Amino acid sequence: MKYQIIPVTPFQQNCSLIWCDKTKAAAVVDPGGDMDRILTEVDKLGVKLEKVLLTHGHIDHVGAAKKLSEHAGIPIIGPHKADSFWLENLAEQSKHFGFVHCEPFAPTQYLESGDTVTLGALTLEVLHCPGHTPGHIVFFSASSCTAWVGDVLFHGSIGRTDFPQSNHQDLIHSITQTLWPLGRDVEFIPGHGPISTFGTERDQNPFVADQLFS
């Protein structure tokens, strides 16, 4: 498995292009905007775009999903159905956050914990991690020990829980009970900011470090 982070939108959201090195089958995780920039990277790397994957329904993560899906003729996979209200409210999100108008859409497929997404020889496990949003999911590659966590967890911080249907306790539970068991050596790509590992956050993150719960 290989990946390339493509910062998009004024929020510098970490859109990721991931692909199977054997088959060049690729997916875009959280295309929040700047479709042309994403397609430039696809062409530069010579990969075949097959899927759009969404961790949750906030506009800085999904703003270009529909256009990219239509342009490339590929399905939109995820998030969990509990985030459908965010996708239905994209026009209002556009206004609220100062983004270009974005039409509501429904994904080709909603995801549940235990589902898997395949890209060539690559398999991504799906973990439902509510808290930041009720339908937030995480994509995990066990073979490469890498997770795309959206806005659940950041280097030194955690996702906001002041949005409609956000829940702080659910978020803490998702991190400590769903993500931590995957292993300290897991490298994660957050929705914003630098890459880190679960071990680093368990040692140093002031919101979810192990010492807070011992």
C-alpha positions, 0 to 999 in steps of 0.5 A: 500500500502507498498513499499521498496526502493532498491538502485541500480547502482553506482548512488544509484538510488532509485528503489522501490518495491511497493505492495498491502498489501491485494493481495501481487501484486507488481511492481518494479519502475525504476529498473536501475540495480542490478536485483539479489538484486531486486529479493532477496527483492521480495523473502524476502517480499513474494510478487508477481511481476506483472509489471515493471514501468518506470518514464523515459528513463535514463539508471540508471532508466531502465537498468535492466527493460528488463532482469527483464521483461523477467526473470519474464514474466511481462510487462514493463509499461511506460514512456510516448512515448516522451522518446522513443528516450532514450530507443532506445539509451540505448547502447550509454547511457551504454557507456557514463555513464560507465554502463554494456551494455544495449540493446534497448527495447520498453515498453509493454505500453507507458503511458499518463496523466490520465492513471492508473496502478493497483496492486491488490486493489491499483491504481496509477495515471499517471501524465506526468511531462516533463522537465528532459526528455520530456516523464517523468511521475510520479506515484501517490497513492492518497489513501496513499498520496505517489508519485514516482517522478523519477528525477523531484524533489529532497529534496532541488533540482530539476532534471537536464535539460542539457540533449537532449530535457530537458527543464527547464521551462517545469520542473518548470511548471511540479512541480508547476502546476502538483505536487503541486496541489496534496497537501502539505502532499504528501510524495514523493520518488525521483530518488536519495536521501532522501524522502521528502514532497511537503510541505517541498519543497514548503517551503525550496527548493531553486529552487521551493519554493513558495516564488520564485513565489509570 
